[in-house]
Amino acid sequence: MITDYILGGGDSGLDLVRSIRENPEKGDVPIIVLTGYDTPARKIELFKAGADDYIPKPPLKEEILIKIFNHLTKKKVLDRLKGKIRELESLYIKDPLTGLYNRNVIEDFLLKEFERAKRHNYDIGFIMADLDKFKEINDKFGHLTGDKVIKTFAQIILNNIRKTDYGIRYGGEEFLIVCPHMDYQQVIRKAEEMRKELEEANVDGIKITASFGVTSLGLHPDKSLEELIDIADQALYNAKASGRNTVKFL
């Protein structure tokens, strides 16, 4: 973008530059300012406002074209770099097989969510789920089929959670679902819906089930995030001990 230092109607090009830089959608647009005063003070003023470059008047056509080309080239490189950074950030917190979060999200995001819940006094529901007899499936049908089973369950989780929830591949065949603003009764219903949907799923003719453990911050208001995850895991253990393919809460 090219603008003059002095705009029509007495408006300032500096104000235009500042408003663009404050706009999150347009803030990275390259800005070149035309100015009639090529002084150190004017340069500092322009760069502080957020201009990328300036051209003294009267401008040379060749100089304008070269600077436009250079800044557009630099922006393309920066856009590609930002895209790579987003990919790396996604790899850091996402499980590549399932598209769910991985355990890194617990420290990076869940802890902040937990602290907000404590501060603003809202509940958080926790579901720990584990595929039943998954090792037998892997041993009998192979790891490719095992991966299909994991992806099938992960998709069921994704289909049943909100954008504000966290679906996490916690271990090999173990999953953690965290639901802000939901109490234990709501997450019990959510777990039961996922249990039934998985029970009805079909992966290469194999019957698949999972066991679920549920708890909530409201049930244990004095517990830490780590302790609540452990309680959900204990509830999961109880579900396994009671015959699998069921939902238990603590």
N, C-alpha and C positions, 0 to 999 in steps of 0.2 A: 504494500500500500504506500502511495506517495501523497503527502499533504503539505500544504504551505504553513509556515509559522503563523502567518496572519490570515485568517479566513474571512469570508464575506460577512458583513454585519457586525464586524468588530470582534467576532469569536476568535478564540486562541487555538492554534494547532496543538499546543501543549495539552490543553484540556481534552482534545480529541484523543491524543496519544494515551493519556492517563486513563480515559474511560475504556479504551480498547484493552489496555493491559489489565484492567480490573474485571473484564468479561471473561469468565472461565472457558467459553466456547471459542472466543476469538483472540485470546490473550497471547497466542504464540505467532500471530500474523506479523511478518517482517514489515517494519515501518521506516520509511525514509522521509525526512523533513527538508523542504526547501527553505532556505533562510537568506536574508539579505545581509546578515552580519556574521562574518566568519571570524569570530573572536573566541578565545579560550572560555570566557564566561558563558557564551551562547552554547558552545559545545557541551559543557558540563550540564547546563540547564536541560538540553535536549536528551542527553543520555540518562540523567536522573529521572526524567519523565518516563523513560522507557523506549525512546527511539533507538533503532538499530544502527542508523546511519544518518548523515545529513549531506546536502549538496548546496554549496554557496550559489547565489544568483549572480549573474545569469548562468543557468546550467548549460553544460555541453550535452548535446543529444547522446554522444557516444558514452559519456560518463554515466548518464542515467541508465542506458541500456545495460552497460557492464555491471553496474551495482544491482540492478534488478535481477539480472541473471545470477550473480554471485549469491544474493540473499535467498533466492528461490532454491538454488542448489543446496545451500546450507540447510534450509528448512526441510527439504526432502531427506537429507541425511539424518537430521534430528528426528523426523517423523519415523524413519526406519528404526533408529536407535530406541525411541520410546516404545515402538512395537515389540522389539526384542526384550526390553526391560519388562513389559507386561507379560510376555511369554514366560520369562524366568520367574517372575512373581507368582504366576499361575502354577508353574511346576513346583515351586517351593511349598505351596499350600494345597495342591490338588493331587489326588491319586490318579495316575495315568490309566489304570485299567478300568476304573469305574466312573471317573469324573466327579466323585465325591471329594470332600476335603480329606486331607491326611491329618496326622496328629499335630503337625506344626501349627494348625489353626487354633489349638487350645491355648497356647501361650500368646499368640499374636492377636486373636480376636475374642475367644471365649472368656478369657480372664477379664477383659474390659467389659464385656456384656454382663458378666457376673457382678462386677463392681457397680455397674449402673443399676442392676436389679436391687442390690443391697441399699444403694443410695436413694433410689426412688420407690423402694418398697413394692416391687412387683415380683411375681412368681416365675420360676423357670422349671420346666419339666425335663426329665432325663430318661432316655430309653437306651438300654444296652441290649443289643441283639446278637445272637450267635447262630449260625447255620448248624442244624442238627446232623450229626454223623458225617460231617464234611470230609474227614480223612478217609472214611470208607468209600465215599464217592470218588475222591481223587485216586485212591489205590485201585479201585475196580474199573473206572472208566477213563482215567488219565487226567493230566493237568489241563488240557485244552477244554475238556468237558467241565472240569472244576472251575475254570475261568468263566465259562458260560453261566454256570450256576451263580457265581459271585456277581457277575454283571446283571443277571436277571433280578437278583435281590436288590442290588444297588438301584436299578431303574424303578423298582417298586417303591423304594425309599424316596427317590427323587419325585415320583408321581404323587406322593402322599404328604410331602412337607411344603411349608410356605417359603417364600423368598427370605423371610426373616429367620427361618430355622437353620440349623447346622446339621447336615448329614455327613458323618465322618467315618471313613474306613479306619477303625481303631487298631485292628490287627489283621491277620490273614483272612479269617472268616468271621471276624467280630466287628460290629458296627455300633457307633454311638450317635444317637439323634438327640439334639438339644433344642428345646422349644421355648423361647422366651414368651412371657405372658400367657402361659398355659399351666394349669394346676395338675396334680397327679391324676385326677379323674379324667381330665381331657386327654392326657397322654396315654392313659390306659386304653381309652377308646381308640386313639391313634395307633397304638401298638397292635391292638386286636384287629383293626382293619388291615394292617400290613401282614399280620400273621395269616389271616384268611386268604388274602390275595396271593401270597406266596404258596399256600397250600393248594391253591387251584392252578398254579402255574405248571408249565410242562417244559422241561429241558431234555430233549432227546428221550422222552418217555420216562424220565426219572422223577419220582416223587420227592419233592423238596419241602422241608419244614424248617422252622427256626423257633428258638425260645427267646423270650423277652423279659428283661428286668426293668422295673420302672420305679422312679422316685421323683421328688421335687424339692426345691428350696423351701417351699411352704411347709413341707413335712419335717424338715430339718433346718430351721432358720439359723442355727448356730454353727452349721458345718461349712467347711471350705469347699471350693470347687472340686479339688482333688478328692476330698472325702465323699462328696455327693456322687462322683463318678464311681468310687469304690462301693458305695451303697447300692447303686444301680447294678453294679457287677455282682454283688452278693445276691440281689434279687434275681438276677439271671441264673446264678448258680442254683437257687431254689427252684426255678422253673425247670432247669435240667434235671434236678434230683426228683422232681415230682412227675417225671415221665416225658419231658420235652414237649415241643409244639404247644406251648401255653404262655400266658402272661402272668407274672407275679410282681407285687410291689412291696417296698419296705419304706 
